[in-house]
Every structure is written in C-alpha cells, then in structure tokens.
C-alpha cells in the first residue's frame, strides 16, 4: 500500500473511532475540526507542493492527538487521568501534549515551505521567523478558545480545558514555544528530508 494511503487509513480510522459516543459532540466538532481542515488543505495542495514524509507524519500525529482529545475531551483522557493519580499532578495534562505539537507542527511546515520556496535559507533568520509564526499561531488559537467560551460557557469550559488552572493560557503558549524549539533542535534531520525532496531522483 502507498504510504500516503496508509496514512489516510489511519487518519480516518481514528477520526471515525473518535466520533463514536464522544463525551460531548459539540466539543468533539470543535476539537477535530482543525485536523479535518488540515486534511483538506494539504490534500488540495499535494500536487502543487508536496511536503516531506517527515512533515506528513508529524501532521498526522498532531491530527490523531486532536481526535483523541475530541473523543474524551482534553481533561478526561484515561491514560493521563492515571498519570494524574499516580504522580499527583493535580490535573490531566494531555492538553499540554497537544500544545507542544501546536508549536512543533507549524514550525515544521513553515520552515519547509520557506526553505523550499527559497524565501529564507536554513539559517538563524529562518528559525526566528518560524518560531515567531508558531507563537502567533498559538496566540490565535487561544483567542479562538476565548471566543468559544464567550459564546457558550458550557462548551467553552470543555474546549478550554483549564481545569481550574488560572495560568492555563500562558502555559499553553509556553508549551507551544517548547514544541517550536524542539523542532529547531532536530532541524538537521529535517534538512536531510528536504534535500531528498529537492534531489533530481525525487522529481
């Protein structure tokens, strides 16, 4: 099976699973919508601009995180409930995994696009630009969460997943920054993937 078809099978299998008796269908829609939007966006642009396999794998992983969070809500993922109880962390921290990817994924996509379109090279200014983009992306997402909370208190509480933590918004953006910096740390691996895509054999 073609690797891209295999990724689509995984994507839809987990999406369908997440849609079966989720905790709250309204929250489920809000949580999985970015993943479905990503499928449409990258599907429509695939022929014009094909990203590296690394990028597609990370995007898929991010979508799966969204689907699991949509099914249970981010405050109720069973594995992280167990971690909360065993390590007495005081809250279910599954949402922080999502926010790490919220920094990691945009940096990967933006970095690759800028390099391969020859807008910015592989140096420091590329890193500054893509980390800034990731933080802006995270801030916009926090604003959207705020709007949802204003429009619907009940859905907003589940969507926000603050769990009573007053600094949740700031912590979310910090974890997005951590994810962005982690991506920069593995930029060497990403560069190799980009070089493979740009080699004559990959055409």
Backbone as JSON, one array per atom type, in Angstrom:
{
  "sequence": "XXXXXXXXXXXXXXXXXXXXXXXXXXXXXXXXXXXXXXXXXXXXXXXXXXXXXXXXXXXXXXXXXXXXXXXXXXXXXXXXXXXXXXXXXXXXXXXXXXXXXXXXXXXXXXXXXXXXXXXXXXXXXXXXXXXXXXXXXXXXXXXXXXXXXXXXXXXXXXXXXXXXXXXXXXXXXXXXXXXXXXXXXXXXXXXXXXXXXXXXXXX",
  "N": [[0.84, -1.2, 0.0], [0.53, 2.23, -0.83], [2.37, 4.7, 0.96], [1.11, 7.11, 1.61], [-1.59, 6.57, 1.3], [-1.81, 4.72, 3.34], [-1.44, 6.38, 5.54], [-3.75, 7.92, 5.3], [-5.69, 5.97, 5.81], [-5.19, 5.4, 8.52], [-5.72, 7.96, 9.57], [-8.53, 8.31, 9.0], [-9.57, 6.08, 10.31], [-9.06, 6.57, 13.05], [-10.39, 9.0, 13.29], [-13.08, 8.22, 12.79], [-13.41, 6.42, 14.92], [-13.2, 8.27, 17.03], [-15.54, 9.65, 16.73], [-17.52, 8.05, 17.64], [-19.75, 7.89, 20.14], [-18.63, 10.21, 21.66], [-17.54, 12.25, 24.46], [-18.83, 14.73, 24.39], [-20.63, 15.95, 21.73], [-20.6, 18.51, 20.61], [-18.2, 19.64, 21.58], [-16.51, 17.76, 20.5], [-16.69, 18.32, 17.73], [-15.5, 20.87, 17.66], [-12.9, 20.21, 18.46], [-11.93, 18.32, 16.57], [-12.13, 19.61, 14.18], [-9.87, 21.29, 13.3], [-8.07, 19.26, 12.5], [-9.44, 17.98, 10.39], [-9.62, 20.16, 8.67], [-6.9, 20.47, 8.14], [-6.42, 18.13, 6.66], [-7.92, 18.68, 4.34], [-6.64, 21.03, 3.42], [-3.89, 20.23, 3.02], [-4.35, 18.15, 1.33], [-5.48, 19.36, -0.95], [-3.33, 20.9, -1.79], [-1.38, 19.09, -2.39], [-0.45, 18.18, -4.97], [0.65, 20.48, -6.06], [2.5, 21.33, -4.21], [4.34, 19.21, -2.61], [4.99, 18.09, 0.57], [7.66, 16.93, 2.75], [8.02, 13.47, 3.78], [8.42, 13.34, 6.52], [7.14, 15.68, 7.41], [4.45, 15.11, 6.79], [4.0, 12.88, 8.43], [4.28, 13.99, 10.99], [2.2, 15.87, 10.92], [0.03, 14.11, 10.7], [0.27, 12.76, 13.18], [-0.27, 14.89, 14.9], [-2.94, 15.39, 14.19], [-4.12, 13.0, 15.11], [-3.78, 13.29, 17.85], [-5.53, 15.41, 18.27], [-7.95, 14.14, 17.63], [-8.2, 12.15, 19.59], [-8.33, 13.78, 21.86], [-10.71, 15.08, 21.21], [-12.56, 13.02, 21.42], [-12.54, 12.17, 24.15], [-12.46, 14.6, 25.51], [-10.02, 17.02, 26.44], [-9.48, 17.1, 29.12], [-10.06, 14.63, 30.12], [-8.76, 12.34, 29.19], [-8.05, 8.96, 29.48], [-5.45, 7.68, 30.01], [-3.9, 9.83, 30.87], [-5.36, 10.62, 33.04], [-4.75, 8.53, 34.73], [-2.0, 8.99, 35.02], [-2.16, 11.42, 36.36], [-3.26, 10.62, 38.8], [-1.39, 8.75, 39.79], [1.02, 10.2, 39.92], [0.2, 12.41, 41.21], [-0.35, 14.98, 40.03], [-2.36, 16.82, 39.93], [-3.9, 17.67, 37.77], [-5.24, 16.69, 34.57], [-2.97, 16.34, 32.08], [-3.0, 16.05, 29.31], [-3.64, 17.95, 27.39], [-1.38, 19.5, 27.2], [0.4, 18.01, 25.68], [-0.84, 18.27, 23.23], [-0.43, 21.03, 22.87], [2.33, 21.23, 22.7], [2.71, 19.99, 20.24], [1.34, 21.89, 18.83], [3.17, 23.87, 18.62], [5.33, 22.54, 17.48], [4.43, 21.4, 14.97], [3.5, 23.64, 13.24], [5.98, 24.99, 12.99], [7.57, 23.11, 11.65], [6.17, 22.86, 9.18], [6.12, 25.57, 8.24], [8.86, 26.14, 8.18], [9.82, 24.31, 6.27], [8.39, 25.13, 4.0], [9.35, 27.79, 3.61], [12.08, 27.33, 3.13], [12.13, 25.59, 0.87], [10.78, 27.08, -1.02], [12.59, 28.98, -1.34], [12.51, 31.36, 0.09], [13.52, 31.94, 2.61], [16.67, 30.88, 3.87], [18.39, 28.07, 5.44], [19.24, 29.06, 7.83], [19.73, 31.13, 10.81], [17.8, 33.2, 10.7], [15.64, 32.01, 9.53], [14.87, 30.25, 11.55], [14.16, 32.11, 13.57], [11.97, 33.32, 12.31], [10.13, 31.18, 11.93], [9.67, 30.21, 14.52], [8.5, 32.48, 15.64], [6.22, 32.51, 14.07], [4.97, 30.16, 14.97], [4.39, 30.85, 17.63], [2.62, 32.97, 17.17], [0.58, 31.56, 15.9], [-0.24, 29.92, 18.01], [-1.17, 31.89, 19.78], [-3.35, 32.94, 18.33], [-4.99, 30.69, 18.32], [-5.58, 30.52, 21.04], [-7.11, 32.82, 21.29], [-9.31, 32.09, 19.74], [-10.29, 30.02, 21.35], [-11.09, 31.55, 23.53], [-13.16, 33.08, 22.37], [-15.0, 31.02, 21.85], [-15.58, 30.28, 24.47], [-16.85, 32.6, 25.35], [-19.13, 32.63, 23.73], [-20.4, 30.22, 24.36], [-20.73, 29.07, 27.45], [-20.7, 26.5, 28.67], [-19.74, 24.69, 26.62], [-17.45, 26.07, 26.13], [-15.94, 25.81, 28.5], [-15.26, 23.08, 28.45], [-13.88, 22.98, 26.04], [-11.8, 24.79, 26.44], [-10.5, 23.57, 28.63], [-9.24, 24.25, 31.04], [-9.26, 23.37, 33.66], [-9.4, 24.63, 36.13], [-6.98, 25.93, 36.38], [-5.43, 28.91, 36.59], [-3.43, 30.04, 35.06], [-3.5, 28.82, 32.62], [-3.72, 29.59, 29.87], [-1.34, 31.03, 29.42], [0.47, 28.99, 30.0], [-0.16, 27.18, 27.96], [0.77, 28.56, 25.68], [3.45, 28.67, 26.32], [4.15, 25.93, 26.21], [3.74, 25.53, 23.51], [5.83, 27.06, 22.56], [7.95, 25.53, 23.56], [7.58, 23.23, 21.98], [8.08, 24.35, 19.46], [10.8, 25.04, 19.7], [11.9, 22.52, 20.08], [11.52, 21.45, 17.55], [13.31, 23.02, 16.12], [15.65, 22.04, 17.19], [15.87, 19.54, 15.97], [16.4, 20.2, 13.42], [18.42, 19.47, 11.7], [17.86, 16.83, 10.89], [15.49, 17.35, 9.56], [16.47, 18.96, 7.5], [17.87, 17.06, 5.98], [15.74, 15.53, 5.01], [14.48, 17.45, 3.44], [16.48, 17.93, 1.55], [16.47, 15.47, 0.24], [13.97, 15.58, -0.98], [14.4, 17.64, -2.78], [16.32, 16.62, -4.46], [17.42, 15.42, -7.73], [16.58, 12.77, -8.13], [14.23, 12.57, -6.76], [12.36, 13.87, -8.21]],
  "CA": [[0.0, 0.0, 0.0], [1.23, 3.5, -0.85], [2.48, 5.22, 2.33], [0.14, 8.18, 1.83], [-2.88, 5.91, 1.5], [-1.75, 4.12, 4.68], [-1.67, 7.47, 6.49], [-5.17, 8.28, 5.22], [-6.45, 4.91, 6.5], [-5.03, 5.66, 9.96], [-6.43, 9.21, 9.84], [-9.98, 8.12, 9.03], [-9.91, 5.07, 11.32], [-9.09, 7.22, 14.36], [-11.46, 10.0, 13.24], [-14.36, 7.52, 12.95], [-13.45, 5.96, 16.31], [-13.43, 9.41, 17.93], [-16.91, 10.13, 16.55], [-18.46, 7.09, 18.25], [-20.05, 8.2, 21.55], [-17.69, 11.08, 22.36], [-18.07, 12.82, 25.71], [-19.76, 15.81, 24.02], [-20.48, 16.1, 20.28], [-20.23, 19.89, 20.3], [-16.76, 19.77, 21.85], [-15.84, 16.9, 19.51], [-16.59, 19.07, 16.47], [-14.51, 21.93, 17.83], [-11.56, 19.66, 18.61], [-11.45, 17.6, 15.38], [-12.22, 20.48, 13.01], [-8.56, 21.65, 12.75], [-7.49, 18.1, 11.83], [-10.14, 17.82, 9.1], [-9.18, 21.29, 7.85], [-5.53, 20.16, 7.7], [-6.52, 17.13, 5.59], [-8.39, 19.37, 3.14], [-5.6, 21.96, 2.97], [-2.72, 19.54, 2.48], [-4.8, 17.34, 0.21], [-5.65, 20.23, -2.11], [-2.04, 21.45, -2.23], [-0.41, 17.99, -2.54], [0.15, 18.11, -6.31], [1.41, 21.7, -6.33], [3.63, 21.41, -3.27], [4.36, 18.01, -1.77], [5.91, 18.21, 1.69], [8.45, 15.73, 3.06], [7.31, 12.44, 4.55], [8.51, 13.73, 7.93], [6.09, 16.67, 7.67], [3.14, 14.45, 6.77], [3.89, 12.02, 9.61], [4.05, 14.87, 12.15], [0.84, 16.41, 10.77], [-0.87, 13.01, 11.05], [0.35, 12.56, 14.64], [-0.98, 16.01, 15.51], [-4.37, 15.14, 13.98], [-4.55, 11.92, 16.0], [-3.86, 13.88, 19.18], [-6.77, 16.17, 18.28], [-9.09, 13.23, 17.6], [-8.3, 11.54, 20.93], [-8.83, 14.84, 22.73], [-12.1, 15.33, 20.87], [-13.4, 11.91, 21.9], [-12.64, 12.16, 25.61], [-12.13, 15.96, 25.94], [-8.62, 17.05, 26.86], [-9.36, 16.96, 30.58], [-10.53, 13.31, 30.56], [-8.08, 11.23, 28.5], [-7.81, 7.99, 30.56], [-4.04, 7.47, 30.34], [-3.4, 10.98, 31.61], [-6.01, 10.56, 34.35], [-3.93, 7.6, 35.51], [-0.75, 9.7, 35.36], [-2.52, 12.43, 37.37], [-3.48, 9.96, 40.08], [-0.16, 8.1, 40.26], [2.06, 11.19, 40.21], [-0.45, 13.5, 41.95], [-0.06, 16.24, 39.33], [-3.46, 17.75, 40.18], [-4.7, 17.91, 36.57], [-4.96, 15.86, 33.4], [-2.09, 17.19, 31.27], [-2.99, 15.65, 27.91], [-3.7, 19.14, 26.54], [-0.03, 20.04, 27.0], [0.95, 17.29, 24.54], [-1.41, 18.95, 22.07], [0.16, 22.35, 22.68], [3.7, 21.02, 22.21], [2.58, 19.79, 18.8], [0.87, 23.14, 18.25], [4.38, 24.61, 18.27], [6.19, 21.69, 16.65], [3.92, 21.22, 13.62], [3.6, 24.84, 12.41], [7.38, 25.29, 12.69], [8.0, 22.17, 10.61], [5.53, 23.22, 7.91], [6.58, 26.88, 7.81], [10.29, 26.04, 7.88], [10.0, 23.62, 4.99], [7.87, 25.97, 2.92], [10.26, 28.92, 3.4], [13.34, 26.84, 2.56], [11.97, 25.01, -0.46], [10.37, 28.16, -1.91], [13.75, 29.87, -1.37], [12.18, 32.64, 0.71], [14.56, 32.05, 3.64], [17.54, 29.71, 3.89], [18.33, 27.18, 6.6], [19.97, 29.67, 8.92], [19.14, 31.66, 12.04], [16.61, 34.01, 10.46], [14.55, 31.07, 9.3], [14.45, 29.78, 12.88], [13.47, 33.21, 14.23], [10.68, 33.53, 11.63], [9.17, 30.08, 12.13], [9.28, 30.18, 15.94], [7.56, 33.59, 15.79], [4.97, 32.06, 13.45], [4.36, 29.18, 15.87], [3.82, 31.58, 18.77], [1.46, 33.7, 16.66], [-0.44, 30.54, 15.67], [-0.73, 29.54, 19.33], [-1.95, 33.01, 20.33], [-4.62, 32.99, 17.6], [-5.8, 29.56, 18.81], [-6.08, 30.89, 22.38], [-8.18, 33.8, 21.07], [-10.48, 31.32, 19.29], [-10.84, 29.36, 22.54], [-11.76, 32.6, 24.31], [-14.43, 33.39, 21.68], [-15.91, 29.9, 22.09], [-16.0, 30.38, 25.88], [-17.78, 33.72, 25.45], [-20.37, 32.26, 23.04], [-21.04, 29.11, 25.06], [-19.98, 28.84, 28.69], [-20.52, 25.06, 28.9], [-18.82, 24.15, 25.61], [-16.18, 26.78, 26.29], [-15.18, 25.21, 29.61], [-14.7, 21.8, 28.0], [-12.94, 23.26, 24.95], [-10.63, 25.42, 27.05], [-9.82, 22.56, 29.43], [-8.33, 24.89, 32.01], [-9.28, 22.55, 34.89], [-9.2, 25.49, 37.29], [-5.63, 26.49, 36.4], [-5.61, 30.29, 36.14], [-2.38, 30.41, 34.1], [-3.55, 27.82, 31.56], [-3.45, 30.21, 28.57], [0.1, 31.3, 29.32], [1.16, 27.7, 29.95], [-0.37, 26.63, 26.62], [1.68, 29.22, 24.74], [4.8, 28.24, 26.68], [4.37, 24.59, 25.67], [3.88, 25.69, 22.06], [7.21, 27.53, 22.37], [8.81, 24.35, 23.76], [7.46, 22.41, 20.77], [8.77, 25.04, 18.37], [12.25, 24.93, 19.91], [12.25, 21.11, 19.84], [11.62, 21.29, 16.1], [14.58, 23.64, 15.7], [16.74, 21.14, 17.61], [16.01, 18.43, 15.02], [16.4, 20.79, 12.08], [19.37, 18.73, 10.86], [17.1, 15.72, 10.3], [14.55, 17.96, 8.62], [17.25, 19.39, 6.33], [18.14, 15.87, 5.17], [14.49, 15.19, 4.32], [14.27, 18.48, 2.42], [17.46, 17.67, 0.49], [15.98, 14.31, -0.52], [12.86, 16.05, -1.82], [14.91, 18.52, -3.83], [17.3, 15.94, -5.31], [16.86, 15.05, -9.04], [15.96, 11.45, -8.06], [12.91, 12.69, -6.14], [11.47, 14.55, -9.16]],
  "C": [[0.88, 1.25, 0.0], [1.21, 4.13, 0.55], [1.46, 6.32, 2.61], [-1.27, 7.62, 2.03], [-2.94, 5.28, 2.9], [-2.01, 5.19, 5.74], [-3.13, 7.9, 6.49], [-6.05, 7.26, 5.93], [-6.39, 5.13, 8.01], [-5.82, 6.89, 10.36], [-7.93, 8.96, 10.0], [-10.41, 7.08, 10.06], [-10.03, 5.71, 12.7], [-10.18, 8.29, 14.41], [-12.83, 9.35, 13.48], [-14.51, 7.0, 14.38], [-13.81, 7.11, 17.25], [-14.87, 9.91, 17.87], [-17.94, 9.23, 17.2], [-18.59, 7.38, 19.76], [-18.97, 9.05, 22.23], [-18.34, 11.66, 23.62], [-19.11, 13.89, 25.41], [-19.56, 16.09, 22.53], [-20.11, 17.53, 19.88], [-18.74, 20.13, 20.48], [-15.98, 18.93, 20.84], [-15.66, 17.64, 18.19], [-15.51, 20.14, 16.56], [-13.09, 21.38, 17.84], [-11.04, 19.02, 17.31], [-11.43, 18.48, 14.14], [-10.85, 20.9, 12.46], [-7.89, 20.49, 12.01], [-8.11, 17.86, 10.46], [-9.74, 18.94, 8.15], [-7.77, 21.05, 7.31], [-5.55, 19.15, 6.55], [-6.93, 17.8, 4.27], [-7.29, 20.25, 2.56], [-4.44, 21.23, 2.32], [-3.09, 18.59, 1.34], [-4.91, 18.16, -1.06], [-4.32, 20.75, -2.66], [-1.0, 20.37, -2.54], [0.29, 18.01, -3.9], [1.01, 19.33, -6.62], [2.64, 21.82, -5.44], [3.57, 20.23, -2.31], [5.41, 18.19, -0.68], [6.68, 16.9, 1.88], [7.58, 14.73, 3.81], [7.32, 12.77, 6.04], [7.38, 14.71, 8.28], [4.72, 16.0, 7.73], [2.95, 13.54, 7.98], [3.6, 12.86, 10.86], [2.64, 15.47, 12.1], [-0.18, 15.35, 11.15], [-0.9, 12.79, 12.56], [-0.42, 13.66, 15.37], [-2.5, 15.83, 15.37], [-4.89, 14.06, 14.92], [-4.69, 12.41, 17.44], [-5.17, 14.68, 19.32], [-7.99, 15.25, 18.37], [-9.3, 12.54, 18.96], [-8.85, 12.55, 21.92], [-10.29, 15.16, 22.47], [-13.03, 14.26, 21.42], [-13.62, 11.99, 23.41], [-12.83, 13.55, 26.22], [-10.72, 15.91, 26.53], [-8.44, 16.84, 28.36], [-9.69, 15.55, 31.07], [-9.86, 12.14, 29.83], [-7.6, 10.23, 29.56], [-6.35, 7.8, 30.96], [-3.52, 8.61, 31.21], [-4.14, 11.19, 32.92], [-5.21, 9.65, 35.28], [-2.63, 8.26, 35.95], [-1.02, 10.73, 36.45], [-2.64, 11.79, 38.75], [-2.19, 9.38, 40.65], [0.87, 9.14, 40.7], [1.51, 12.42, 40.93], [-0.14, 14.87, 41.36], [-1.18, 17.26, 39.51], [-4.32, 18.06, 38.98], [-4.32, 16.91, 35.48], [-4.19, 16.73, 32.4], [-2.02, 16.8, 29.8], [-2.97, 16.87, 26.98], [-2.31, 19.71, 26.27], [0.7, 19.31, 25.87], [0.46, 17.95, 23.26], [-0.74, 20.29, 21.81], [1.64, 22.27, 22.29], [3.66, 20.81, 20.71], [2.08, 21.05, 18.1], [2.04, 24.08, 17.95], [5.22, 23.85, 17.27], [5.74, 21.65, 15.19], [3.99, 22.48, 12.76], [5.04, 25.21, 12.06], [7.89, 24.39, 11.57], [7.46, 22.58, 9.25], [6.07, 24.55, 7.38], [8.05, 26.85, 7.4], [10.52, 25.42, 6.51], [9.53, 24.48, 3.82], [8.84, 27.11, 2.59], [11.56, 28.49, 2.73], [13.14, 26.41, 1.12], [11.46, 26.02, -1.49], [11.45, 29.23, -2.03], [13.4, 31.29, -0.89], [13.19, 32.95, 1.81], [15.39, 30.77, 3.61], [17.4, 28.92, 5.18], [18.97, 27.77, 7.85], [19.13, 30.21, 10.06], [17.84, 32.4, 11.77], [15.4, 33.15, 10.13], [13.98, 30.6, 10.65], [13.67, 30.85, 13.62], [12.07, 33.39, 13.64], [9.69, 32.43, 11.98], [8.76, 29.93, 13.6], [8.29, 31.3, 16.23], [6.2, 33.21, 15.21], [4.24, 31.09, 14.36], [3.71, 29.86, 17.07], [2.59, 32.37, 18.36], [0.29, 32.74, 16.45], [-1.08, 30.13, 16.99], [-1.6, 30.63, 19.94], [-3.31, 33.12, 19.65], [-5.55, 31.87, 18.08], [-6.37, 29.87, 20.19], [-7.2, 31.92, 22.26], [-9.46, 33.1, 20.62], [-11.12, 30.6, 20.47], [-11.6, 30.35, 23.41], [-13.12, 32.94, 23.7], [-15.46, 32.27, 21.93], [-16.45, 29.96, 23.52], [-17.02, 31.5, 26.08], [-19.14, 33.34, 24.86], [-21.13, 31.15, 23.75], [-20.23, 28.74, 26.28], [-19.68, 27.36, 28.88], [-19.53, 24.45, 27.92], [-17.44, 24.78, 25.77], [-15.32, 26.19, 27.39], [-14.52, 23.91, 29.19], [-13.63, 22.02, 26.93], [-11.65, 23.88, 25.48], [-9.81, 24.41, 27.86], [-8.88, 23.12, 30.46], [-8.21, 24.1, 33.31], [-8.94, 23.37, 36.13], [-7.83, 26.14, 37.38], [-5.66, 27.89, 35.8], [-4.57, 30.72, 35.1], [-2.37, 29.46, 32.89], [-3.2, 28.41, 30.19], [-1.96, 30.47, 28.38], [0.9, 30.0, 29.23], [1.02, 27.06, 28.58], [0.6, 27.24, 25.63], [3.13, 28.86, 25.04], [5.1, 26.86, 26.1], [4.46, 24.62, 24.14], [5.29, 26.17, 21.73], [8.18, 26.37, 22.54], [8.78, 23.46, 22.52], [8.2, 23.03, 19.6], [10.28, 24.89, 18.49], [12.73, 23.49, 19.71], [12.4, 20.85, 18.34], [12.93, 21.88, 15.59], [15.76, 22.74, 16.05], [16.94, 19.98, 16.65], [16.02, 18.93, 13.58], [17.37, 20.07, 11.14], [18.69, 17.57, 10.15], [16.13, 16.25, 9.25], [15.27, 18.4, 7.34], [17.55, 18.21, 5.4], [16.91, 15.45, 4.37], [14.21, 16.18, 3.19], [15.22, 18.26, 1.25], [17.06, 16.48, -0.38], [14.87, 14.74, -1.48], [13.36, 16.87, -3.0], [15.94, 17.89, -4.75], [16.64, 15.53, -6.62], [16.13, 13.7, -8.99], [14.54, 11.5, -7.5], [11.9, 13.33, -7.09], [10.59, 13.56, -9.9]]
}
